[in-house]
Amino acid sequence: MLELKNVHKVYRVGAFGGGRKRAVRDVSLTVEPGEVVSLIGESGSGKSTLGKMVLGLFRPTEGQILFEGTDITTIKGHAARKEYYRHVQGVFQDPFSSFNPIFKADRVFEMIRSTYYPGVSDADWKDRVLDALGTVRLDPDNVLNKYPHQLSGGQLQRVLIARALLLDIKLLVADEIISMLDASTRIDVLNLLSDLKERGLGILFVTHDLSLGNYVSDKSVILRKGAIAEMGPTARVFENPLHPYSRHLLSCVPQLHRTWAEVDAELAANPPEDVELPVAPDEESAPLVEVEEGHFVGINQG
Ligand SMILES: Nc1ncnc2c1ncn2[C@@H]1O[C@H](COP(=O)(O)OP(=O)(O)OP(=O)(O)O)[C@@H](O)[C@H]1O
């Protein structure tokens, strides 16, 4: 459904745009219907840039982003873009910033109606909204007619997902959507993503949190300095991380019931085996080697 082919992004930076910042290097990946793919990386690794390019907010400097076979960078004109957003929607970290505080939160549903379904009757539209709210497990009495400040971050995040569901959505880009939620709400939103996956939605789940990536995704893509360090079925990447960077990240994850000292001692006693990775030919390319079926490791890049 979604295919990124050798995507690069170089930002112009500096006072006169004379500088260059390479944010994404040679990224190729796919997201299939009903598949959750996590883009995992530290701050600055390029994950949000990738999410924004999939949402058409930035153009790749090089490479292709294909959605159902069409390169989205070739989509021109209001009608074609509108059609794209009927199928591909994003939800972001800070739900409060997605709402205008002076309007009731559910106004976002009306905006979908006026843009995409102007002919739908009031009664039919109400049924659709109630259905979408039911899917995201929100009680309509608790959210309809409420201002954003009267709702919690978790409720607002679910309103935004319900809004996406009113469209014929096939791919959801979820960028750090639960970073700002408390622990119990996080679980609700994560379980909601799993329901959406069951309905056949593809989800690109952008996170800096390895444990979240492990919890939600079928496939994990570990990004380092804009390039893929490791990618594969989540179980394989987490059970058998092969890139030194993935190993390092995994060794940094706090583990319940174990102290840092215990983890350090264990690592010292059983240091991960060194894997010899060939070196990439230049700093722009970021080739991958397939080490087992569907499990790719990035050639050492800078
Ligand atoms: N609009 C922009 N103009 C110039 N440089 C940018 C822009 N957006 C991001 N960058 C730079 O590109 C790199 C990747 O940024 P990006 O936001 O994609 O990373 P990230 O992994 O999502 O990090 P974070 O989790 O902190 O948002 C960073 O070095 C960042 O400073």
The ligand as an ORCA input file, in Angstrom:
! r2SCAN-3c Opt
* xyz 0 1
  N      12.095     22.281      8.839
  C      13.360     21.951      9.102
  N      14.384     22.704      8.651
  C      15.663     22.367      8.896
  N      16.052     21.266      9.588
  C      15.082     20.483     10.078
  C      13.688     20.770      9.860
  N      12.948     19.803     10.462
  C      13.838     18.944     11.024
  N      15.120     19.353     10.793
  C      16.350     18.659     11.211
  O      16.361     17.374     10.610
  C      16.792     16.379     11.535
  C      15.712     15.337     11.703
  O      14.584     15.959     12.355
  P      13.237     15.187     12.688
  O      12.318     16.144     13.368
  O      12.755     14.471     11.498
  O      13.785     14.110     13.732
  P      12.979     13.265     14.804
  O      13.653     11.945     14.837
  O      11.539     13.262     14.506
  O      13.296     14.060     16.123
  P      12.271     14.555     17.268
  O      11.765     13.309     17.909
  O      13.153     15.376     18.158
  O      11.226     15.349     16.547
  C      17.131     17.112     12.822
  O      18.520     17.344     12.833
  C      16.371     18.406     12.715
  O      17.046     19.430     13.392
*
